[in-house]
Amino acid sequence: MAFRSYDPVPNPAARASNPDFDFELHSPRMGTFMGAALNDEASSLDTRPSSVTDDYSSSVRAFNRQSQADPSFGLHYRDDPHDPNASADNLGQPPKEFASPTSPTVPYANLSEKRRDPTTQYASPRQRSRKRAILIVGAIALIIIIVVVVVAVTLSVRKKSSPASSNISSGSGSSSQSGGSGSGKSGSTSSSIAVTGGDGSTVTMDSGATFTYSNKFGGYWYYDPEKPLTNNARAQSWTPPMNETFQYGTDNIRGVNLGGWLVPEPFIAPGLYEPYANSSYPAVDEWTLSYNLMNETSQGGLEGVLTNHYETFITEQDFAEIAGAGLNHVRIPIGYWAIETWAGEPFLAKVSWTYFLKAIEWARKYGLRINLDFHALPGSQNGWNHSGKLGTVNVLYGPMGLANAQRSLGYIRILAEFISQPQYSNVVTIFGVTNEPMGTQMGQDQLSAYYVQAYDIIRTASGIGEGKGPYILYHDGFYQLSQWVGFLTGADRIALDNHPYVCFGGQTSDPYSSRLTVPCDTWGADVNTSMTAFGLTTAGEWSNAINDCGLWVNGVNDGSRYEGTFDTTAVTGDCTPWTDYQNWDDTFKASVEQWALASMSSLQNWFFWTWKIGNSTVTGKVEAPQWSYQLGLQEGWMPTDPRQADGVCGNTNNFAAPLSAWQTGGAGAGSTAAGVAAQYAWPPATISNPGFASAATALPSYTATGGQVTLAVPTFTASSKTVSASVGSGWENAQDTAQKYAEIGTCEYLFPWVGPAAPPAPLCGGNNRRGAYAEPTPAPAGSS
């Protein structure tokens, strides 16, 4: 690989250069995803929590508190239960809270056949002799006795192992049921381990450890290691089971992010970064952490430490707890290194993908859908530490902006081909193609052209129409959501993503109660507008934080605005009362919960950031408590039932579900997208690159001749033998023969994270090629 030399080691405090960009609201140095702080109104709002509806009743509550700001998205709030038609009174069928009538392998499905009236089934013709009739009557009596015995035994087993009390063991069923560990690995016999269960049942994980499944919402897990791709689980009674379609726009997304797991971030997983935070080469992002871990020997180096993190930070039990918390989706960030790395890139390649495969398995087991979030792109799409490398924007911006965008689109194709396979499409139902691209630097036209390319790639992989591949989720690029109205009208199942935060804007010591005007008035009005004008609109990230207090929330050793230690901001107050959750009283916890409920009520299709914050190795506790859903449940400031949010903002004038037919993959889907897409040429004519000529033809680019890469598929075992399961090839559309992007042999390339710089001159020319790029290899802490 040929790269032009460049000096010096990237400065961890480097900021993207753009005089028109509001760094107070969108700081590139931030240690985490920073959506715009939409509003900081301080007037109080009398909120009115509503009663929680019965599991099997439908509630319709929404609002339309129009704000004075430009409304840029909108939404309804509705629960439409998916009540199975099966009745508990229908002998031979499971209770209706347990299984869907469409489940192909529900327990006891064949008992209804055994309960047919034998006197009808075996009745004799009148012409037959009395002797023959006596024989037949005797035979019938014998059959009746056998049936009674079978039914009695079966009902006894069923009573002992119903989802409400214990495990469902294999027995009289339409399919063999065996095994039951989270990964399908078990040394037990097929008759001794449960394949399904509800509240109070025991789950055996891959390690052999067990836990008690807690789900008060009628949900049940399902995993048959002999048939590991079966979709029978259900997260809650009001959420469609995995073998039914989740009706986006009608069924509401109540989700949570698994941030910091497969893309470790400093403030989420501080224990990884703290040993190197003050070294000669501080770990401030995964790039610098990786270099430091290469020199670590006691824990297995880079691979050993990160594999242990993947293995322990999020486990199968987390997925069970998420379903038990009343949530139905998980958003899982991954970096491009889950697929591959190129020379000079220090990230641990491919290992995180094996854990994403585990996530698919666990989500399937507990009835959760996945939003696959492409969180970190080569070169960085926003210059923030969660993009992999802190520094500058290098996707659709700067001299490597086109090349990095091409490479990213190649990875989008590889991911799309995998998740579009029918074995996984019921689980991975949303694909967020790029997390938080800095559109205000890239330009909306350039970002739109990139999004159109992503649309074409994904629909080529899956086809067009309901059930064919995922919803395609586009982040707003930090533009007003109203600016996306009309984009790709008629396209098949596209959605818009916004990340509303208030914590990174102007700081105030005002309490939660005086900030509720933000979610209830501003966010809510925007949601309703966008759901009507654009289509499905989600809040892919939001939190309970109303200021930027918390260890490394802005970045490693970057301080906070609230205490005046970040970018020389004014002092607002002391962060201690906001982070010392162990001393929060009930009144304070109730105020945090009220913020959470108001946010859920207004955003309506949402993913909280994030499920878990790891303990600091210095203090031994969570140092950013408002960001942890799990901790909030444990300590009492998150609602134990998210449906408590219904109506909290005094909702009226709903979005009228459902979405238009084409927005859900129905009639007309994709019919007008091609015409709209024609206005977005690819590659764009120009790429922003301050101070230099930015014609795309003058910039480095790659060529799609790098071969076809397919992602690894899962393997399953049961009773110490490999299970033969149709896991797919990793590539859904055999007619899609496009290859990944690679270098052009006669061209010169800059360091992919170079930032604004002069492009190579001449760009291509064989003999004029320079040597390999001179990104300095740092000396990690402890090296000589």
C-alpha positions in Angstrom: 0.0 0.0 0.0 1.5 3.4 -1.0 0.8 6.4 1.2 2.3 9.8 1.1 4.4 10.7 4.2 3.0 12.9 6.8 4.1 14.3 10.1 3.3 14.2 13.2 1.4 11.8 15.5 -2.3 12.9 15.5 -3.0 15.2 18.4 -5.7 13.6 20.6 -7.1 17.1 21.1 -7.3 17.9 17.4 -10.6 19.4 16.2 -12.2 19.5 12.8 -11.6 22.8 11.1 -14.9 24.5 10.2 -15.6 28.1 11.3 -19.3 27.7 10.6 -19.7 24.7 12.8 -21.2 25.1 16.3 -18.7 23.2 18.5 -20.7 23.9 21.6 -23.4 21.6 20.3 -21.3 19.3 18.1 -17.8 19.0 19.5 -15.6 16.6 17.6 -13.6 16.0 20.7 -16.5 14.6 22.5 -16.0 11.1 23.8 -19.5 10.1 22.7 -22.0 10.7 19.9 -23.3 14.2 20.3 -26.6 15.0 18.8 -27.8 18.6 18.8 -29.0 19.9 22.1 -32.3 20.9 20.7 -33.6 23.2 23.4 -32.7 24.4 26.8 -35.9 25.9 27.9 -36.2 26.2 31.6 -40.0 26.5 32.1 -41.6 23.8 34.1 -44.2 21.4 32.7 -46.8 19.6 34.7 -46.5 16.0 33.5 -49.3 13.6 33.8 -48.3 9.9 33.9 -51.1 7.6 32.8 -52.0 4.2 34.0 -50.4 1.2 32.3 -52.7 -0.6 30.0 -53.4 -4.3 30.3 -51.1 -6.6 28.3 -53.8 -7.5 25.9 -55.5 -4.2 25.4 -54.6 -1.5 22.9 -53.8 2.0 24.0 -53.5 5.0 21.7 -51.9 8.0 23.2 -49.9 10.7 21.4 -49.4 14.4 21.3 -48.9 17.4 19.2 -47.5 20.2 21.4 -46.2 22.3 18.6 -43.0 24.2 19.5 -42.0 27.6 18.1 -39.0 26.0 16.6 -39.0 24.6 13.1 -40.7 21.2 13.5 -38.6 18.6 11.9 -40.1 15.3 12.8 -43.2 13.7 14.2 -44.7 10.4 15.4 -47.6 8.6 17.0 -47.6 6.5 20.1 -49.5 3.3 19.9 -49.5 -0.2 21.2 -51.2 -2.8 19.0 -51.0 -6.1 20.8 -50.5 -9.3 18.7 -52.7 -11.6 20.6 -52.4 -15.2 19.5 -55.6 -16.8 18.4 -54.7 -19.9 20.3 -56.8 -20.3 23.4 -55.9 -21.9 26.7 -59.2 -23.6 26.5 -58.2 -25.3 23.3 -56.7 -28.6 24.5 -53.5 -29.4 22.7 -52.4 -25.7 22.4 -50.1 -23.7 24.8 -51.6 -20.8 26.7 -52.0 -17.8 24.4 -49.4 -15.8 26.3 -46.9 -18.5 25.5 -46.9 -19.3 21.8 -48.0 -18.0 18.5 -50.4 -20.0 16.5 -48.0 -19.8 13.6 -45.1 -21.3 15.6 -44.1 -24.4 13.7 -42.7 -26.2 16.7 -44.7 -25.0 19.7 -44.9 -27.6 22.6 -47.8 -30.0 22.5 -48.8 -28.9 19.0 -49.9 -32.4 18.0 -52.0 -33.2 21.1 -55.1 -31.8 19.4 -54.8 -34.6 16.9 -54.8 -37.1 19.8 -58.0 -35.6 21.2 -60.2 -36.2 18.2 -63.4 -38.1 19.1 -62.5 -41.7 18.6 -66.2 -42.8 18.2 -66.3 -40.6 15.1 -62.9 -41.5 13.8 -63.5 -45.2 14.1 -67.3 -45.6 13.7 -68.5 -48.8 12.0 -71.0 -49.1 9.1 -74.5 -50.3 10.1 -74.1 -53.2 7.7 -71.4 -54.8 9.8 -72.2 -57.7 12.1 -72.9 -57.5 15.8 -69.7 -59.4 16.5 -67.6 -57.0 14.5 -69.3 -54.1 16.2 -68.5 -55.6 19.7 -64.8 -56.0 18.6 -64.8 -52.4 17.4 -66.4 -51.1 20.6 -63.7 -53.0 22.5 -61.0 -51.5 20.4 -62.5 -48.1 20.9 -62.6 -48.5 24.6 -58.9 -49.5 24.6 -58.0 -46.5 22.5 -59.9 -44.2 24.9 -58.0 -45.6 27.8 -54.7 -45.0 26.1 -55.7 -41.5 25.1 -56.8 -40.7 28.7 -53.5 -41.9 30.1 -51.4 -39.9 27.5 -53.4 -36.8 28.1 -53.2 -37.1 31.9 -49.4 -37.6 31.7 -49.0 -34.8 29.2 -51.1 -32.3 31.2 -49.1 -33.2 34.3 -45.8 -32.4 32.6 -47.3 -29.2 31.1 -48.5 -28.0 34.5 -45.1 -28.5 36.0 -43.2 -26.8 33.2 -45.4 -23.9 32.0 -43.7 -20.6 31.2 -45.1 -19.1 34.3 -43.4 -21.6 36.6 -40.6 -23.5 35.2 -38.9 -25.0 32.1 -40.8 -26.5 29.2 -39.3 -30.0 28.8 -39.4 -32.1 25.7 -42.2 -34.5 25.5 -45.3 -35.0 23.3 -44.5 -32.4 20.6 -44.5 -32.1 16.9 -40.7 -31.8 16.9 -37.8 -33.1 18.8 -36.7 -30.7 21.5 -33.3 -31.0 23.1 -30.5 -29.0 24.6 -30.9 -25.5 25.8 -27.7 -23.5 26.3 -27.4 -20.0 24.9 -25.0 -21.0 22.1 -26.4 -24.4 21.4 -23.5 -26.2 23.1 -24.6 -28.8 25.6 -23.4 -32.1 26.8 -26.8 -33.0 28.3 -29.3 -35.4 26.7 -32.1 -34.1 24.6 -34.7 -35.0 27.1 -33.3 -33.2 30.2 -32.8 -29.6 29.1 -35.6 -27.1 28.4 -36.0 -25.4 25.0 -38.3 -22.7 26.2 -39.7 -21.0 29.3 -41.3 -18.0 30.8 -41.0 -16.0 34.0 -39.2 -17.9 36.7 -37.7 -20.6 34.3 -34.0 -21.6 34.5 -31.7 -20.8 31.6 -28.5 -22.7 31.0 -25.8 -20.7 29.2 -22.9 -21.8 27.1 -20.6 -21.9 30.0 -22.9 -24.2 31.9 -23.8 -21.4 34.4 -27.5 -20.9 34.9 -29.7 -17.9 35.8 -33.4 -17.4 36.4 -35.3 -15.7 33.6 -37.4 -12.8 34.9 -40.1 -11.4 32.6 -43.4 -10.1 34.1 -44.7 -9.1 30.7 -45.7 -12.4 29.2 -42.5 -12.9 27.3 -40.8 -16.2 26.8 -37.4 -17.4 25.5 -37.0 -20.2 23.0 -33.9 -22.1 21.9 -33.7 -25.6 20.5 -30.1 -26.5 19.9 -31.1 -29.1 17.4 -33.0 -26.4 15.5 -31.0 -23.3 16.4 -32.6 -21.0 13.8 -36.2 -21.4 15.0 -38.0 -18.1 15.6 -40.4 -18.8 18.4 -39.4 -16.4 21.2 -41.4 -13.4 22.3 -40.0 -10.4 24.3 -43.4 -9.3 25.7 -47.0 -10.0 25.2 -47.4 -6.7 23.3 -44.4 -7.3 21.0 -44.9 -9.6 18.0 -43.0 -12.9 18.4 -40.0 -13.5 16.2 -42.1 -15.6 13.7 -44.4 -12.6 13.0 -43.6 -9.2 11.4 -42.8 -6.2 13.5 -45.1 -3.5 12.1 -42.8 -0.4 12.2 -44.9 2.7 12.4 -47.6 0.8 14.3 -45.6 -1.3 16.8 -43.3 1.0 18.8 -39.6 0.5 19.1 -38.6 0.5 22.8 -34.9 -0.2 22.5 -31.5 0.2 24.1 -28.0 0.4 22.7 -25.2 -2.0 23.5 -22.7 0.8 23.3 -19.1 0.2 24.3 -19.3 -3.5 23.7 -17.9 -4.2 20.1 -16.7 -0.6 19.8 -15.2 0.1 23.3 -15.6 3.8 24.3 -13.6 5.3 27.1 -16.5 6.6 29.2 -18.5 3.3 28.8 -15.6 0.9 29.4 -13.2 3.0 31.5 -11.4 0.0 32.9 -9.9 -0.7 29.5 -8.5 2.8 29.2 -7.5 3.8 32.7 -4.2 2.0 32.7 -3.0 4.1 29.7 -4.9 7.4 30.3 -1.8 9.2 31.5 1.0 7.3 29.6 3.4 8.9 27.1 0.9 7.8 24.4 -2.5 8.1 26.1 -5.3 5.8 25.2 -8.0 8.2 24.1 -9.8 6.0 21.4 -9.7 2.5 20.2 -6.8 3.3 17.8 -4.5 4.4 20.7 -5.9 1.8 23.0 -5.0 -0.9 20.5 -1.4 0.3 20.2 -1.0 0.3 24.0 -2.5 -3.2 24.2 0.0 -4.5 21.6 2.6 -4.0 24.3 0.6 -5.7 27.1 1.7 -9.2 27.9 0.2 -10.3 31.1 -3.4 -10.5 29.7 -2.7 -11.8 26.2 -2.1 -8.5 24.5 -4.5 -6.8 22.1 -6.4 -10.0 21.3 -6.5 -11.3 24.8 -7.7 -8.1 26.4 -10.4 -7.2 23.8 -11.6 -10.8 23.5 -12.1 -10.9 27.3 -14.0 -7.6 27.1 -16.3 -8.9 24.3 -16.8 -12.1 26.3 -17.7 -10.4 29.6 -19.0 -6.9 29.1 -22.3 -8.1 27.4 -23.5 -11.7 27.9 -26.5 -13.7 27.1 -28.0 -12.7 30.5 -28.0 -9.1 29.4 -30.3 -10.0 26.5 -32.6 -11.8 28.8 -32.7 -8.8 31.2 -33.4 -6.4 28.3 -36.4 -8.4 27.3 -37.5 -8.6 30.9 -37.2 -4.8 31.2 -40.0 -4.4 28.6 -37.7 -3.6 25.7 -37.9 -5.1 22.3 -34.9 -3.9 20.2 -31.1 -3.6 20.7 -28.9 -1.3 18.7 -25.5 -2.8 18.3 -22.6 -0.6 17.1 -19.8 -2.3 15.2 -16.6 -1.0 13.5 -15.4 -1.7 10.1 -12.6 -3.9 11.6 -15.3 -6.5 12.3 -14.7 -7.3 8.6 -11.1 -6.5 8.0 -8.2 -4.1 8.5 -5.6 -2.8 6.1 -1.9 -2.4 6.7 -1.0 0.1 9.4 -4.4 -0.1 11.1 -4.0 -1.4 14.7 -7.6 -2.5 15.3 -8.2 -6.2 16.2 -9.7 -7.6 13.0 -12.7 -9.9 12.7 -13.0 -11.0 16.3 -15.9 -8.7 17.1 -17.9 -10.2 14.3 -17.9 -13.6 16.1 -19.6 -11.8 19.0 -22.1 -10.1 16.7 -23.1 -13.6 15.6 -23.6 -14.5 19.3 -25.8 -11.3 19.6 -28.0 -12.6 16.7 -28.4 -16.0 18.5 -29.2 -14.4 21.8 -31.6 -11.8 20.3 -33.4 -14.7 18.5 -33.6 -16.6 21.8 -35.2 -13.8 23.8 -37.4 -12.2 21.1 -35.4 -9.1 20.4 -34.8 -7.4 17.1 -31.4 -5.9 16.2 -30.5 -2.5 14.7 -27.1 -3.1 13.2 -25.3 0.2 13.5 -22.2 0.8 11.3 -20.5 2.9 14.0 -16.9 3.4 12.9 -15.8 3.9 9.3 -12.3 4.0 7.8 -10.9 7.5 8.1 -13.6 8.5 10.6 -17.0 10.0 9.6 -17.0 12.5 12.4 -13.6 12.8 14.1 -14.9 11.6 17.5 -13.3 8.9 19.6 -16.2 6.5 19.1 -15.5 6.4 15.3 -12.3 4.5 16.1 -9.8 7.4 15.9 -10.1 10.9 17.4 -9.1 13.7 15.1 -10.6 14.8 11.9 -13.4 13.9 9.4 -12.1 11.9 6.5 -15.2 10.4 4.9 -16.7 12.6 2.2 -14.3 15.3 3.4 -10.7 16.0 2.8 -8.3 14.5 0.2 -9.1 10.9 1.3 -12.8 11.6 1.6 -13.9 9.9 -1.6 -11.6 6.8 -1.2 -12.8 6.3 2.4 -16.4 6.6 1.4 -15.9 4.0 -1.4 -14.3 1.6 1.1 -17.2 2.1 3.5 -19.8 1.4 0.9 -17.9 -1.9 0.1 -18.3 -2.9 3.8 -22.0 -1.9 3.7 -22.4 -4.3 0.9 -20.7 -7.2 2.8 -22.9 -6.5 5.9 -26.1 -6.2 3.8 -25.5 -9.4 2.0 -25.1 -11.3 5.3 -28.1 -9.8 7.2 -30.4 -10.1 4.2 -30.2 -13.9 4.3 -33.5 -15.3 5.5 -31.8 -17.0 8.4 -31.0 -13.6 9.9 -33.4 -11.1 8.4 -36.1 -11.8 11.0 -33.6 -10.8 13.7 -31.5 -8.0 12.1 -34.4 -5.9 10.9 -32.7 -2.5 10.8 -29.4 -1.4 9.3 -28.1 2.0 10.4 -25.7 2.6 7.5 -23.5 5.2 9.1 -23.5 6.6 12.7 -23.4 10.3 13.0 -21.7 11.4 9.8 -20.7 15.0 10.1 -22.9 16.2 7.3 -22.5 19.8 8.1 -18.9 19.5 7.0 -19.5 17.0 4.2 -22.4 18.8 2.6 -25.9 17.5 2.4 -25.8 16.7 -1.3 -22.6 14.7 -0.9 -24.1 12.8 2.1 -27.3 12.2 0.2 -25.4 10.8 -2.8 -23.6 8.4 -0.4 -27.0 7.4 1.2 -28.4 6.7 -2.3 -25.5 4.4 -3.0 -26.1 2.6 0.3 -29.8 2.2 -0.6 -29.0 0.6 -3.9 -26.4 -1.7 -2.4 -28.8 -3.0 0.3 -31.8 -3.5 -1.9 -29.6 -5.2 -4.5 -28.7 -7.7 -1.7 -32.2 -8.2 -0.4 -34.7 -7.2 -3.1 -37.6 -4.9 -2.7 -40.7 -5.5 -0.6 -41.9 -6.3 2.9 -39.7 -8.9 4.6 -36.9 -8.6 2.1 -33.9 -7.3 4.0 -33.8 -4.6 6.7 -35.1 -1.1 7.1 -32.4 1.3 6.0 -31.7 3.9 8.7 -30.1 7.2 7.8 -28.7 9.5 10.5 -29.7 13.1 9.9 -26.1 14.3 9.6 -26.9 17.0 12.2 -29.3 18.8 9.8 -32.8 19.6 10.8 -35.0 16.6 10.1 -37.3 18.8 8.1 -34.4 19.2 5.6 -34.7 15.5 4.7 -38.4 15.6 3.7 -38.7 14.4 0.1 -35.4 12.5 0.1 -35.9 9.2 -1.7 -39.7 9.4 -1.6 -41.0 6.1 -2.7 -37.9 4.2 -1.5 -38.5 0.8 0.1 -38.4 0.9 3.9 -36.1 3.8 4.7 -36.1 5.5 8.1 -34.5 8.6 9.6 -32.4 8.7 12.8 -31.9 11.5 15.2 -29.8 11.6 18.4 -31.4 14.2 20.7 -29.2 15.2 23.7 -29.3 18.3 25.8 -26.2 17.6 27.9 -23.6 19.0 25.5 -25.1 22.4 25.0 -25.3 25.3 27.4 -25.0 24.1 31.0 -27.5 25.0 33.7 -28.0 23.9 37.3 -31.7 23.8 36.8 -33.3 20.5 38.0 -34.9 17.9 35.8 -38.4 19.2 36.5 -37.6 22.5 34.7 -36.1 20.8 31.6 -39.1 18.7 30.7 -40.2 21.2 28.1 -37.4 19.9 25.8 -38.7 16.3 25.3 -42.4 17.1 25.7 -42.6 20.2 23.5 -39.6 20.3 21.2 -38.8 16.7 20.5 -42.4 15.6 20.5 -43.6 18.1 17.9 -40.6 17.2 15.7 -41.3 13.5 15.9 -45.0 13.9 14.8 -44.0 16.0 11.9 -41.3 13.7 10.6 -43.3 10.5 10.9 -45.9 12.2 8.6 -43.7 14.0 6.2 -40.8 11.5 5.9 -41.7 8.2 7.4 -40.4 6.0 10.2 -38.3 8.3 12.5 -36.3 7.0 15.4 -34.2 8.4 18.3 -31.2 6.1 17.9 -29.5 7.6 21.0 -30.7 9.6 24.0 -29.8 9.5 27.7 -30.9 10.8 31.1 -28.0 13.2 31.2 -29.0 16.9 31.3 -25.4 18.1 31.8 -22.0 16.7 30.7 -20.9 15.5 34.1 -19.4 12.0 34.3 -16.0 10.4 33.8 -14.7 11.0 30.3 -18.2 11.8 28.9 -16.4 14.4 26.7 -13.3 12.3 26.2 -10.3 11.1 28.1 -9.0 13.8 30.5 -11.1 16.4 28.7 -13.1 17.7 31.8 -16.6 19.0 31.6 -18.4 22.1 30.7 -20.4 22.0 33.9 -17.3 22.4 36.0 -15.6 24.8 33.6 -12.8 22.4 32.7 -13.7 21.7 29.1 -12.6 24.3 26.5 -12.4 27.1 29.1 -16.1 27.1 29.6 -17.6 29.0 32.5 -18.2 27.2 35.8 -21.8 26.1 36.4 -21.3 24.0 39.5 -19.9 20.8 41.0 -20.5 17.5 39.2 -20.3 15.4 42.4 -24.1 15.6 43.2 -24.9 14.6 39.6 -22.6 11.5 39.6 -22.7 10.2 43.2 -25.7 8.0 42.6 -25.2 6.0 45.8 -26.3 9.1 47.7 -29.2 10.1 45.6 -32.4 10.3 47.6 -35.8 9.0 46.4 -36.9 12.5 45.3 -33.9 12.9 43.0 -34.3 9.4 41.6 -38.0 10.2 40.8 -36.9 13.3 38.9 -34.5 11.3 36.8 -37.3 8.8 36.1 -39.7 11.6 35.1 -37.1 12.8 32.5 -36.8 9.2 31.2 -40.6 8.9 30.9 -41.0 12.2 29.2 -38.3 11.3 26.7 -39.8 7.9 25.9 -43.3 9.5 25.5 -42.1 12.2 23.1 -39.6 10.1 21.1 -41.8 7.0 20.9 -39.5 4.9 18.7 -36.2 5.0 20.6 -33.0 3.4 21.7 -31.6 4.6 25.0 -27.8 5.1 25.1 -26.7 2.9 26.7 -27.5 -0.4 28.4 -24.4 -0.6 30.6 -21.6 1.6 31.9 -18.6 -0.3 33.3 -17.1 0.4 36.7 -14.0 2.6 37.0 -11.1 0.6 38.1 -10.0 3.6 40.2 -13.2 4.2 42.2 -14.9 0.7 41.7 -18.2 2.2 40.6 -20.1 3.7 37.7 -19.0 7.3 37.1 -21.6 8.2 34.5 -24.8 6.9 36.0 -27.3 8.8 33.9 -26.1 6.9 30.9 -26.8 3.4 32.2 -30.2 1.8 31.7 -29.2 -1.3 33.7 -28.0 0.7 36.7 -31.1 2.8 36.6 -33.2 -0.3 36.9 -31.1 -1.6 39.7 -31.1 1.6 41.6 -34.6 2.8 41.0 -34.6 5.7 38.5 -35.6 3.9 35.3 -39.2 2.8 34.8 -39.6 -1.0 35.3 -42.2 -0.9 32.6 -41.6 1.5 29.6 -45.3 1.6 28.9 -45.6 3.9 31.9 -44.4 6.6 29.5 -47.7 6.5 27.5 -49.3 9.9 27.7 -46.8 11.5 30.0 -46.4 14.5 27.7 -50.2 14.9 27.5 -50.2 13.5 24.0 -53.0 14.5 21.6 -53.4 14.4 17.8 -51.4 11.3 17.0 -49.5 10.4 13.9 -52.1 8.3 12.1 -50.6 4.8 11.8 -49.8 2.9 9.7 -47.1 4.3 7.5 -47.8 4.6 3.8 -47.6 1.2 2.0 -44.4 1.9 0.2 -42.8 3.0 3.5 -43.4 -0.5 4.9 -42.4 -2.4 1.7 -45.9 -2.7 0.3 -47.4 -1.4 -2.9 -45.2 1.1 -4.7 -42.1 0.4 -2.7 -39.0 1.4 -4.6 -41.1 2.6 -7.6 -40.0 6.2 -7.5 -36.7 5.9 -5.7 -34.7 5.5 -9.0 -36.0 8.8 -10.4 -35.2 10.7 -7.2 -31.8 9.1 -6.9 -30.8 10.4 -10.4 -30.2 13.8 -9.0 -27.5 12.5 -6.7 -24.5 11.6 -9.0 -21.9 9.2 -7.7 -19.2 10.0 -7.1 -20.2 13.6 -6.2 -18.6 16.3 -8.4 -16.9 17.8 -5.4 -15.6 16.8 -2.0 -15.1 19.5 0.6 -11.4 20.1 1.4 -10.7 23.6 2.7 -7.9 25.4 1.1 -7.4 23.0 -1.9 -9.1 22.1 -5.1 -11.8 19.6 -4.3 -12.9 18.1 -7.6 -13.5 14.5 -7.0 -11.5 13.5 -10.1 -8.4 15.1 -8.5 -8.6 13.0 -5.3 -7.4 9.5 -4.6 -10.0 6.8 -5.2 -10.2 3.0 -5.0 -11.4 0.4 -7.5 -13.8 -2.5 -6.9 -11.4 -5.3 -7.8 -10.5 -6.5 -4.3 -12.4 -9.8 -4.5 -15.7 -10.8 -2.9 -15.5 -11.1 0.9 -18.1 -13.0 2.8 -18.6 -12.9 6.6 -18.3 -16.0 8.7 -21.5 -17.9 9.5 -22.2 -19.4 12.9 -21.7 -23.0 13.9 -23.9 -24.8 16.4 -23.3 -27.9 18.5 -25.7 -29.9 20.7 -24.8 -32.9 22.9 -21.2 -32.6 21.8 -22.0 -32.9 18.1 -22.1 -30.4 15.3 -25.7 -29.5 14.4 -26.5 -29.5 10.7 -28.3 -26.1 10.3 -28.9 -24.1 7.1 -26.8 -21.1 8.1 -26.4 -19.6 4.7 -23.3 -18.7 2.7 -22.8 -15.2 4.0 -24.0 -13.7 0.7 -27.7 -13.5 -0.1 -27.8 -12.4 -3.8 -25.6 -14.6 -6.0 -26.3 -12.2 -8.9 -24.5 -9.4 -7.0 -21.0 -10.0 -8.1 -19.5 -6.6 -6.9 -16.2 -6.8 -5.2 -14.8 -4.8 -2.3 -12.7 -1.8 -2.9 -8.9 -1.9 -3.2 -6.0 0.3 -4.2 -5.2 1.1 -7.8 -1.6 -0.1 -8.3 -0.4 3.0 -10.1 -1.9 5.6 -7.7 -0.7 7.3 -4.6 -2.7 7.5 -1.3 -2.5 9.7 1.7 -2.9 8.4 5.3 -6.6 7.7 5.5 -7.0 9.8 8.6 -4.9 12.7 7.3 -7.4 15.5 7.6 -7.5 18.5 5.2 -4.4 18.4 3.1 -3.2 18.8 -0.5 -4.0 15.8 -2.6 -1.2 13.9 -4.2 0.2 15.4 -7.4 0.4 13.7 -9.7 -2.4 11.4 -8.4 -1.5 8.4 -10.5 1.5 7.7 -12.6 3.3 4.5 -11.8 6.9 5.7 -11.5 5.9 8.7 -9.4 4.5 6.6 -6.6 5.8 7.5 -3.1 6.7 5.0 -0.4 4.4 3.7 2.2 2.7 6.3 4.4 4.7 7.4 7.4 2.1 7.3 10.1 4.5 7.1 13.1 4.2 4.0 15.1 3.8 5.1 18.7 5.8 3.7 21.6 3.1 2.4 24.0 3.5 2.8 27.7 6.2 0.6 29.2 8.1 0.1 25.9 11.7 1.1 25.5 
